[in-house]
Amino acid sequence: MNPAIWLGQDNPHLVDAGNGHFLHANVLPAFVNMQQAARHDGIDLCLVSSFRQFDKQCAIWNRKWCGEAALLDGKGAALNPNTLSDVEKLHAILMWSALPGGSRHHWGSDFDVYDKHAVEQWDGKFSLVDSEYREGGPCFALAKWLEANMRTFGFFRPFSEDKGGVACELWHLSHKGVATEFEQALSLTALTGAIECSSIEGKAVVLEHIDEIYFRYVLNQGTAWER
């Protein structure tokens, strides 16, 4: 696989999933089938985020690095960026947002979902945080439905638990068959090269810690990468 594909710089496998979303051509039919099954059970399963190119991921990163978007702790509470060192800020961003080139959203196999109807009926601001998918949240029924049914359609949660790297994301689904091809193509060398040529903010500290970022967050080995 050409590294540009998994890095999110050039993905020729995408098809239109509607409402501005794009998925891998081999993922869309499975998603549609899952969506229809969920609706049959009263769950309005819809996409929040799907394919995201390298430059878009870089823009998200830069907004967080520059304090233009919120930084959150592991429980989804806001952090004060002015009290964080560059290294602490790095890890705060990576807990919830992937490094450009290191995001599973670059592949078209991964996407975020929510219960659109339940959120529209909910008395609160929807922020895509953990509490919204737990008991009492608008997407709790969806989270339970996915746990019981997603594997039937070939999907799993790559971030089902916090291993000391990426936070638990009950809304993030991955198509196992397609994602495996991308996982096997990952390369620390190629990722480093992409960052070196990018316009990412905090580039020096990112490159200084690129090995840890790759194993702890991109491969999601969490704190086990040090062992």
C-alpha positions as CSV (number, residue, x, y, z in Angstrom):
1,M,0.0,0.0,0.0
2,N,1.3,3.5,-0.9
3,P,1.9,5.3,2.4
4,A,0.1,8.3,1.1
5,I,-3.2,6.3,1.4
6,W,-2.9,5.4,5.1
7,L,-1.5,8.8,5.9
8,G,-4.7,10.4,4.6
9,Q,-2.9,12.3,1.8
10,D,-4.5,10.3,-1.1
11,N,-7.3,7.8,-0.6
12,P,-8.7,6.4,-3.9
13,H,-11.1,3.9,-2.2
14,L,-13.7,6.4,-1.0
15,V,-17.3,6.6,-1.9
16,D,-20.0,9.1,-0.9
17,A,-21.9,8.0,2.2
18,G,-24.2,11.1,2.1
19,N,-24.4,14.3,4.1
20,G,-20.8,15.2,3.4
21,H,-19.4,11.9,4.7
22,F,-17.2,9.4,2.8
23,L,-16.3,5.8,3.6
24,H,-14.2,3.1,2.1
25,A,-16.1,1.4,-0.8
26,N,-15.9,-2.0,1.0
27,V,-17.2,-0.5,4.2
28,L,-20.3,1.5,3.1
29,P,-22.5,-1.6,2.4
30,A,-21.8,-3.0,5.8
31,F,-22.5,0.4,7.4
32,V,-25.8,0.8,5.6
33,N,-26.9,-2.7,6.6
34,M,-26.0,-1.9,10.3
35,Q,-27.8,1.4,10.1
36,Q,-31.0,-0.2,8.7
37,A,-30.9,-2.9,11.4
38,A,-30.5,-0.2,14.1
39,R,-33.4,1.8,12.8
40,H,-35.6,-1.3,12.8
41,D,-34.8,-1.5,16.6
42,G,-35.6,2.2,17.1
43,I,-32.0,3.5,17.0
44,D,-31.3,6.4,14.7
45,L,-27.6,5.4,14.0
46,C,-26.0,8.2,12.0
47,L,-22.5,9.3,11.1
48,V,-20.8,12.2,13.1
49,S,-17.5,11.9,11.4
50,S,-16.0,9.6,8.7
51,F,-13.0,9.9,6.4
52,R,-10.8,12.8,7.3
53,Q,-7.8,13.8,5.2
54,F,-4.3,14.6,6.5
55,D,-4.7,18.4,6.1
56,K,-8.1,18.4,8.0
57,Q,-6.5,16.4,10.9
58,C,-3.6,18.9,10.9
59,A,-6.1,21.8,11.1
60,I,-7.8,20.2,14.1
61,W,-4.4,19.6,15.8
62,N,-3.3,23.2,15.2
63,R,-6.5,24.7,16.6
64,K,-6.0,22.7,19.8
65,W,-2.3,23.5,20.0
66,C,-3.0,27.2,19.6
67,G,-5.8,27.3,22.2
68,E,-8.5,27.8,19.6
69,A,-10.3,24.6,20.5
70,A,-10.8,22.9,23.9
71,L,-8.4,20.5,25.5
72,L,-10.1,17.8,27.6
73,D,-8.9,15.5,30.3
74,G,-9.7,11.8,30.4
75,K,-13.2,12.4,31.8
76,G,-14.0,15.1,29.2
77,A,-13.5,18.1,31.4
78,A,-11.9,21.2,30.0
79,L,-8.2,21.9,30.7
80,N,-6.5,25.2,30.9
81,P,-3.8,25.2,28.1
82,N,-2.0,28.0,29.8
83,T,-1.1,25.7,32.7
84,L,0.3,22.9,30.5
85,S,3.8,22.4,29.3
86,D,4.3,21.5,25.6
87,V,4.7,17.9,26.5
88,E,1.5,17.9,28.6
89,K,-0.4,19.7,25.9
90,L,0.9,17.1,23.4
91,H,-0.6,14.2,25.5
92,A,-3.8,16.1,26.2
93,I,-4.4,16.5,22.4
94,L,-3.5,12.9,21.6
95,M,-5.9,11.5,24.2
96,W,-8.8,12.6,22.0
97,S,-7.4,13.7,18.6
98,A,-4.9,11.7,16.6
99,L,-1.7,13.0,15.1
100,P,-2.1,13.9,11.4
101,G,-1.1,10.9,9.5
102,G,-1.8,8.7,12.5
103,S,-5.6,8.8,12.5
104,R,-7.7,5.8,11.7
105,H,-10.1,8.3,10.1
106,H,-7.7,8.6,7.2
107,W,-8.6,5.1,6.1
108,G,-12.3,5.2,5.3
109,S,-12.7,2.1,7.5
110,D,-13.4,4.1,10.7
111,F,-16.1,6.5,11.7
112,D,-17.9,8.0,14.6
113,V,-21.7,7.5,15.2
114,Y,-24.5,8.9,17.3
115,D,-28.2,8.5,17.7
116,K,-29.4,11.6,15.8
117,H,-33.0,11.5,16.9
118,A,-32.1,10.9,20.6
119,V,-29.7,13.8,20.5
120,E,-32.2,16.1,18.9
121,Q,-34.6,15.3,21.7
122,W,-32.0,15.7,24.4
123,D,-32.0,18.8,26.6
124,G,-28.3,19.6,26.4
125,K,-25.4,20.4,24.1
126,F,-24.0,17.4,22.3
127,S,-20.2,17.3,22.5
128,L,-19.2,13.7,21.6
129,V,-17.9,12.9,25.1
130,D,-18.0,9.7,27.1
131,S,-20.9,10.6,29.4
132,E,-23.3,10.9,26.4
133,Y,-22.8,7.2,25.7
134,R,-23.2,6.1,29.3
135,E,-26.4,5.6,31.3
136,G,-28.4,8.8,31.4
137,G,-26.8,10.1,28.1
138,P,-28.7,10.5,24.8
139,C,-26.6,7.8,23.1
140,F,-26.7,5.1,25.8
141,A,-29.2,3.0,24.0
142,L,-27.1,3.2,20.9
143,A,-24.0,2.2,22.8
144,K,-25.7,-0.9,24.2
145,W,-27.1,-1.8,20.8
146,L,-23.7,-1.5,19.2
147,E,-22.1,-3.8,21.8
148,A,-24.7,-6.4,21.1
149,N,-24.8,-6.1,17.3
150,M,-21.8,-4.4,15.7
151,R,-19.8,-7.6,15.2
152,T,-22.6,-9.1,13.1
153,F,-21.8,-6.4,10.5
154,G,-18.0,-6.7,10.8
155,F,-17.4,-3.7,13.1
156,F,-15.5,-3.4,16.4
157,R,-14.4,-0.6,18.8
158,P,-10.7,0.0,18.5
159,F,-10.8,2.3,21.5
160,S,-13.1,0.3,23.8
161,E,-10.9,1.0,26.8
162,D,-8.3,3.5,27.9
163,K,-4.9,1.8,27.9
164,G,-3.1,4.9,28.9
165,G,-3.1,6.4,25.5
166,V,-6.2,7.1,23.5
167,A,-9.3,7.7,25.6
168,C,-12.2,5.3,25.5
169,E,-14.4,6.2,22.5
170,L,-17.7,4.2,22.5
171,W,-18.7,6.1,19.4
172,H,-15.7,5.1,17.2
173,L,-16.3,2.0,15.1
174,S,-13.9,0.3,12.7
175,H,-14.5,-2.3,10.0
176,K,-12.2,-5.1,11.0
177,G,-11.5,-6.6,7.5
178,V,-10.6,-3.3,5.8
179,A,-8.9,-1.7,8.8
180,T,-6.6,-4.7,9.2
181,E,-5.1,-3.9,5.8
182,F,-4.2,-0.4,6.9
183,E,-2.9,-1.5,10.3
184,Q,-0.4,-3.8,8.6
185,A,0.8,-0.9,6.3
186,L,1.7,1.5,9.2
187,S,5.3,2.7,9.4
188,L,7.0,5.0,11.9
189,T,9.5,6.1,9.2
190,A,6.7,7.2,6.8
191,L,4.8,8.9,9.6
192,T,7.9,10.8,10.7
193,G,8.5,11.9,7.2
194,A,5.0,13.2,6.8
195,I,5.2,15.2,10.0
196,E,8.6,16.7,9.0
197,C,7.0,18.0,5.7
198,S,3.8,19.2,7.4
199,S,2.6,22.6,8.8
200,I,1.8,21.1,12.2
201,E,2.1,23.3,15.2
202,G,4.5,22.1,17.9
203,K,6.5,20.2,15.3
204,A,9.7,20.1,17.3
205,V,8.2,18.5,20.4
206,V,6.1,16.1,18.2
207,L,9.2,14.8,16.4
208,E,11.1,14.6,19.7
209,H,8.4,12.2,21.0
210,I,7.4,10.6,17.8
211,D,8.4,7.1,18.9
212,E,6.2,7.2,21.9
213,I,3.4,8.8,19.9
214,Y,3.5,6.0,17.4
215,F,3.5,3.1,19.8
216,R,1.4,4.6,22.5
217,Y,-1.3,6.4,20.4
218,V,-1.1,5.4,16.7
219,L,-0.8,1.6,17.6
220,N,-2.8,2.3,20.8
221,Q,-0.4,0.2,22.9
222,G,-0.9,2.7,25.7
223,T,1.6,2.6,28.5
224,A,2.4,-1.0,27.6
225,W,4.7,0.3,24.9
226,E,7.4,1.1,27.5
227,R,7.5,-2.5,28.9
